[in-house]
Amino acid sequence: MSTAHYPHGNGPVPAPRPHAWRAGGPLLPGEPPPGELARRLSEPDLTCLTERELQAFVAACRHLEDWVRVRAGAARAELAARAPGGA
């Protein structure tokens, strides 16, 4: 098994931790970094998470889902405004 290294020779790349999605710290209410959160949520092996980590993971997924719902609503409103005869 080979070890990956940083491209500029700064030593080996650390192995991903199963709960690395939380490594960036807590999210600020009302200001989710959706791209970063989605990236973090896509990485872990769910089978490696503890029950408590799974509960936090589900809560983070809900947070992202709420953000997506708000953004989709804003996009629908923008489309309606751009439609002929729109507001």
C-alpha positions as CSV (number, residue, x, y, z in Angstrom):
1,M,0.0,0.0,0.0
2,S,1.5,3.3,-1.1
3,T,1.2,6.5,0.9
4,A,-0.1,9.6,-0.8
5,H,1.9,12.8,-0.4
6,Y,1.1,16.5,-0.7
7,P,2.0,17.8,-4.2
8,H,4.7,20.2,-2.8
9,G,6.5,17.6,-0.7
10,N,5.1,18.6,2.7
11,G,4.9,15.0,3.8
12,P,2.2,12.3,3.7
13,V,-1.4,13.2,3.2
14,P,-3.3,12.3,6.4
15,A,-5.8,9.5,6.1
16,P,-9.4,10.7,6.1
17,R,-11.1,10.3,9.4
18,P,-14.6,8.8,9.4
19,H,-16.0,11.9,11.1
20,A,-14.0,14.4,9.1
21,W,-17.2,16.1,7.9
22,R,-17.3,17.8,11.4
23,A,-13.6,18.8,11.2
24,G,-14.5,22.4,10.1
25,G,-16.2,23.1,13.3
26,P,-19.8,24.0,14.0
27,L,-21.9,25.8,11.5
28,L,-23.1,29.3,12.2
29,P,-26.9,29.6,12.4
30,G,-28.4,31.3,9.4
31,E,-25.1,31.3,7.4
32,P,-24.4,27.8,6.3
33,P,-21.5,27.3,4.0
34,P,-23.5,24.9,1.7
35,G,-20.7,23.9,-0.6
36,E,-18.4,23.0,2.2
37,L,-21.1,21.2,4.1
38,A,-22.2,19.2,1.1
39,R,-18.5,18.3,0.4
40,R,-18.1,17.2,4.1
41,L,-21.3,15.2,4.1
42,S,-20.3,13.3,0.9
43,E,-17.0,12.0,2.4
44,P,-17.6,9.8,5.5
45,D,-18.2,6.1,5.6
46,L,-21.5,6.1,7.5
47,T,-20.8,2.6,8.8
48,C,-17.8,4.0,10.8
49,L,-19.8,6.7,12.6
50,T,-21.0,6.3,16.2
51,E,-24.7,6.7,17.0
52,R,-24.0,10.2,18.3
53,E,-22.1,11.1,15.1
54,L,-24.9,9.7,13.0
55,Q,-27.4,11.8,14.9
56,A,-25.2,14.9,14.3
57,F,-24.8,13.9,10.6
58,V,-28.6,13.7,10.1
59,A,-29.0,17.1,11.7
60,A,-26.3,18.5,9.4
61,C,-28.2,17.0,6.4
62,R,-31.4,18.6,7.6
63,H,-29.6,21.9,7.9
64,L,-28.4,21.6,4.3
65,E,-31.8,20.5,3.1
66,D,-33.4,23.6,4.7
67,W,-30.9,25.8,3.0
68,V,-31.6,24.1,-0.4
69,R,-35.3,24.6,0.1
70,V,-34.9,28.3,0.7
71,R,-32.6,28.7,-2.3
72,A,-34.9,26.7,-4.5
73,G,-37.8,29.0,-3.4
74,A,-35.7,32.1,-4.3
75,A,-34.9,30.6,-7.7
76,R,-38.6,29.9,-8.4
77,A,-39.5,33.4,-7.4
78,E,-36.8,34.8,-9.7
79,L,-38.0,32.6,-12.6
80,A,-41.6,33.8,-12.0
81,A,-40.4,37.5,-11.9
82,R,-38.6,36.9,-15.3
83,A,-41.5,35.3,-17.0
84,P,-43.5,37.5,-19.4
85,G,-46.1,39.3,-17.2
86,G,-44.2,38.4,-14.1
87,A,-43.9,40.7,-11.1
